[in-house]
Amino acid sequence: MSTTHYSPSASAADTERYIRGKEDERGVAITCDVPGGPGAFSARARALTQNTTREVEALHYRQSFSDEEFDPKNPEHVQRVNDLGYQLAKKMHPDSDCLVVSHVDGRGKKPHNHILVLNHNNRTGKALSDYRTFHDRKAGNQKGVQSANDELMREHGLSVVKRLEHAPKDWELRREDFAEGSLDREMGDRMSAALADPRAVDKAGLVSVIEEQNQQLGDDGDRVPRMRLHSPVSKKGKRAGQETWTLYIEDRRGESGRAERRKRTSALSADFTPEGAQAFFDYHQQQKEQEHERSTRQAEAAERARAVAATARQSGDDGAVDLDPRRRRGAEYEDRHADRAAEEARGVREGGQRGAGEAALRDLASADLNVAAAGVEREQRTARRNRVHSRGYEREPQRGESEGLSL
């Protein structure tokens, strides 16, 4: 199941920077029709619109999937999500260049695509007019984005939403509503980044991350405007007894006529309210607990392995599994017998060295024959023992008896 949202982008460069990340770190899967690295797509968008009266440089779609169909931790699933985003772009605008960036860093970490389509038809040279609404439009029999997406899902055997509704207005959908470079957009971007930080497991953690942001440098090399979160408890009205969050940001540009620009978080995004932020807190806390549990299990397994190794060293065991003690004793006996034969051979060799010429060679050959004979005798004795074990009524010949067995 997937939902969609559409918003026009007056600055493809700003939107591309946001969906890619400042260090091109946000996209877990990326497909782009325009060759070149980050910025190449938006540079083409700018080149196509700078000599026209078009105010929109690119159409920005978001396609969100359920984690029940695609696992955000599975690279193959994420790549398929990216492929579906590209197919949706080409289904709606087959003659336009597009950029598809897949994320898994939103609320609940569900996989979703950001789809940018250049507002230019390469075949006709005109601006795009189709698929610029969520719902179908009766005028001109034009289909909305969600209808095109539902058709694509059916083609791939995926589920379809039962009702055509707008997705909740989270920051990624509201962002285009605020002017590029404005303090409102900067507050939203920074609040969104702070909520996505794994350390934001509660309000105190969120405030700490925002304080850390205040020490960073902006694109111009200066320290970013200082931002803070104010969270008083309402004393009256419908929200009496509940927290109301407000963001304050240093206003160096004079947008507000005050030292700080302030904005109620609910006016920016539902994600930025205490209730919306709790979903991020719960997710990060869950991930933290799971990581702690994994580390504990790994430490316990390592400790058990060390204990087993220590016990093996103390007992002189080499770690092998002894399935047949009798066979092992027999093997030890044969090894000792072979060792004695080797010792005897070495003694013969050493004695032979005291001789000279052919006598030494004869002694050495004799020793080798003794070792070979000992090996043959050992093999015969093993064969007889095996036959005795396999036939209960037979016995092994005693010393002095015939080497053969009577059946």
N, C-alpha and C positions, 0 to 999 in steps of 0.2 A: 504494500500500500504506500502511495506517495502523494504528496500535496505540492502545489506550486504557488508561486507568487511572482508578480511582475512589478517592476518600477523602472522608470526611465533614468538614465545616467547622463547628466550634462557634462561630466568629466570622466572619461574612460580611464584616464591616468589615475585619478584619485580612487576610483572603484577597483582598478586592478591592483593598486598598492594595498588596498584593504584586504581583498580576498586572497592575495598571495602572501601578504605579510611583509613587513619592512625588510626582512632578510630572506624573503622567498621561502619561509618556513611553514606556512600554514597549510599549503596544499599537500595532501597525501597522495594525490593522483592528479595529473594535469594533462589536458589535451588542447592543442592550439593550432589553428590553421595558418597563422602568420609565423613564418620562420624567424628565429632569433630568440634571445632570452627574455627575461622580464623587462617590460616596457616597450617591446616591439609591437605588441598588439595595440596598445593605447597610442603609440606614435602613428600608426596607420590610421587609427580612428580620427586623430587630430588632423592628419593630412587630408582626409576625405571631407572634412566638414569646415575647414578654415576658410575656404573660398565660397561657402554657401551660407544660407540663412538658417541652417539647421541648428536648433538649440540642443538637441539630444544627440550625443555622440554614439551611444550604445544602448541597447535594450538589455536590462539586467533581470534575469530570471533566477529564482531559487527553487530547487526541486529537492524535497525532503522525503526520506524513506524511513520506514519502520525498522527498528533493530530486530524485529521478529523475522524479517525476511533476509536482512543482510547484517552480518556481524561486523561491527566497526573495527574489530581487532584482527579480522581475517583479510590479508592483502588481496586475495583473489576476489572476495566480495566487494572490497572497496574499488578495485579496478572495474568490476562489472557495473557498479554504481556510476563510475565516471563514464563508461561506455554508454550507459543509458542516457546520461545527460547530453552527450554529444549527439546521439541519435534523435533526442527530442529537439535539439537545436536545428538539426538538418531537416527534421520533419516539418518544422514551422518555417524555416528560412533556408532552403536548400542552396540558394545562390549567394549567401552571405558568409563572411568569415566569422568564426566563433572561438571563444576561449572557455574551457570548462575546467573549473578548479573544485576538487572534492575535499570536503572538510569532515572531521570527526571530533571537533573541539567545541561544539555548541552544547546547549542544555541537554543533558542526558547522553551526550556523546553519540547521538544518532548520525548515521552517514547522510550527507546532503551535498548537493552540487550548487555552485554559483556558476551561472551560464551567462556570459557576455556575448552579445551578437552585435557586430558593427551595424550601425544604422545606414546601411548602404547595400543595395542589390548590385552585385558585380556584373550581372547580365544586362540590367536596364539602366543602371547608374542612378536610380532613384532611391529616395528614403523608404524605409519600411513602414507599412501601414497595418499589416495583419498581426494577430496575436499580441495585442497591446492591452488586453483586458483579461480579467480572471474568468468571467462568465462568457458564454456565447452571446454574440450580438445579432439581433434579428436583422438589423439594417445590413444589407449586402450579404446576408447569410454567412457571416464570419464567425469562426469558432474561437472560443477563448482558450487560454493556455491550459486550463485544467482538462478540458475536453481532449485536446491533443495529447496530453500526458496520459489520460485514461486509455485512449486508443493504443498508445505505445505499450502500456502495462498489459493490456489484454493480448497483444501480439506476442508478448514474452511469457504469458502464462502467470503473470503476477496479479495480486489482488488490487481492487479498485475501491476508492472511498465511496461510501454509500450516498453521501450527500455532498453537493458542491458548496463548500463553505471556505471562507477565507481562513488561512492559518492564523494563530495568535500573533499579535503585532510585537514580535521580539525585535531587538535592536537591529539585527541584520536586515529586517524588512523596513524599519522606520528610518534607517540611516539616510537614505536618499531624500527624505523629507526635509532634512536640515542642510543649510547652505554649506558648500565646500569651504573649509578653512574657518568656519564659525566656531565659537566657544561651545555652543550646544553640541556640535558634532564631535569636538574634541573630548568633551565630558563623556559622551556616550561611548566613544572608542576606548577611552581609558577605563571606564567602569566595566565595559565588556571584557577587556583584557584582564582586569583584576579578578573578576568573577571566574574566569577560566583558569586562573592560577591554582595549582593543586594545593597551595598553602591556605587558600581561602576556605577553611572548613567551618568557619563561623564568622560572626561580624567582626570580632577582634582580629582574626586573620585577614579579613578583607581590608580593614583599616590599615593594617600593617603593610599590605601590598601597595595600597594607594600611597602611603608615606614613602615607600621605596621608589615608586614612580616619580615622586617629586624631586628625586636626586638625579634623574636622568637628564640627558641633553637632547634638545630637539634637532630638527634637520638643519637649523641655522647655527648650530653650535652653542646656543645659549640654553640655560636651564629651562625646562618646560614650566609652564605656569603652575603654580602650586594649587592643588585641589584637595578638598577635604569633604568628609561625609558627616552631615549633621543629622542626628536621629532622635529628636524629641518625642515624648509621648503626648498624644493629643489629650486635652483635658475636657473637650466638649465635642458635640456633633456626633455623627455616625461612627467615627473612629475613636471615640473616647476610650482611653486606656490602651490604645494601640500605638505602635511606633509609626512615625511618618518620616521617610528619608528625603533629605534635600542635599543636593550637591552644590558646593561653592567652589569657584575657580577664579584664580587671580586674573583680573581684567587689565591687561597692559595696553589693549587696543582701544579702550574707551567705548566698547559696544554697549555697556549698560550705564555708563555715566557714574559708576561707583568703583570702589577698589576691587570688588568681587562681583562676578556674575553668578547668580544663583538660579537653580532649576529644580523643581520637584521631580524626583526620579520617575514617578509614574507618568509624567509628561514626556519622558524620553522613551521609556520601554517598560512593559509589564515585568520584564526580567529583573529590573532594577529596584523593584519594591521589596520589602521584607519577605513577603510571601513568595515572590518569584525567585529571589536570591536563595531561599531555603532549598530549592531543588538543586542548585549548584553545591551548596554546603553539604547536603546529604550525599551527593555523588562523590565528592572529594573525600568525605569521611569514610564512605564505603570502600573506596579505592585504597585509602590509607590502611584500613583494617585488613583488607585482603593482602596487601603487601607485607604487613607485619606478620600475618599468619603464614605466608609463604616463607618469609625469612626464618620464622621460628621452626617450621618443618625442616627447612634445609639445615639449620644449625643442629637440630636433634638427629637428623640422619647422619650428619658428619660426625657427631659425637659417638653414635652407635658404631660407625665404621672404625673410628679410632679405638674404641673399646675392644672390638673384635680383633683388630690387628694386634693390640697389646696382649690379649689373651693368647693369640696364636704364637707370638714371639716367646712368651713365658713358657708355653708348653712345648716349644720346639717344632710345632706343626707348621708345615709349609702352606697350609690353607687348602690342601687337596681333600676331597671327600673320600673317606675310606669305606667303600661299599662292601668289601669282602676281606675281613681281617685275616682269614687263613691264607688267602692269595697274597696279601701284603707280607705276611711272615715268610711265606715261601719265596717271595721275591727278594726279601732281605737276606734270607739264607743263601740263595743263589748268588746274590751280589757279594756276600762275604766269601763264598767259595771261589768266585772269580777273582776277588782281591787276593786271596791266598795264592791262587795259581799264578797271578801276575807277580806277586812278591817272589815266588819260587823262580819264575822266569828271570826276574831281575837279578836274583842271586846267582843263577846259572850264568847270566851274561857277565856279571862282575867277576865270577870265578874264571870264566873263559878268557877275560881280558888278561889274567895272569899268565895264561898260556901263550902260545905263539902259533902263527900260521894256520895250518889246516886243523889243528886240535881245537883252536878257539872257534873256528867256523862250525866244526862238528858239535861242540857243546851248545852253541847258539841254536843250531838246527834242532838239536835234541830238546832244548827248552821249548822251542816253538811247537814241536810235536807234542810235548807234554801238555801245553796249554790247549792245543787243538783237541787232544784226547780228552782233556778235562771237560771241554765244551761239549764234545759228543756224548760223554758219559752223563753230563747234566741234562742234555736234551732227552736221552733215553730214559733217565730216571723220571723226568717230568712226564714223558709220554706214558710210562707204566703207571704212575700215580693217577693220571687222568683216567686211564682205563679202569683202574681199581675203583675209583669214585663212581664211574658210570655203571659198573657191574658189581652189585653187592656181594655176590658169591665168590668173587676172585680176591686174592690177596697178593700183596707185593712180595716177591721172592726175598728170602732172608740172605744174609751174607753167605757166600759159598754155593748158593743154589744156582741153577741155570738162569741165564739172562732172559730166556723166553718165558712166556706165560702159558700154562696149560689150560686149555678151554674144556 
